[in-house]
Amino acid sequence: MSIEQSETLQSVPKDQLCHLHPWDPNTHVVAKEMLQKIRRLAPNLDVTFTGSAALRILGKNDVDLTATCNT
C-alpha cells in the first residue's frame, strides 16, 4: 500500500468500515464493455474510465465511469 493510500485510509472515520480489494483485471473487461455500450447509445457523451480500477491499484473492486456532455 502506498503512503497516499495509507493516509486516505486514516482519514476514514473510525466508525465506518472500509473494505479494499486487490486490483482485479476483470474490471478492465467490464469497463470496456460498459464504455462500448454507452458510447453506442449516447455518442454525444464523453465517457472515461476512472478510479482505482482504471489505475490498477487497491480499491473497492468497482468500475468508476465519468460522463460529460457539452450539448
Secondary structure, DSSP 8 states (H G I E B T S, - for coil): --HHHHHHHHTS-TTS----B---THHHHHHHHHHHHHHHH-TTEEEEEEHHHHHTSSB-S--EEEEEE--
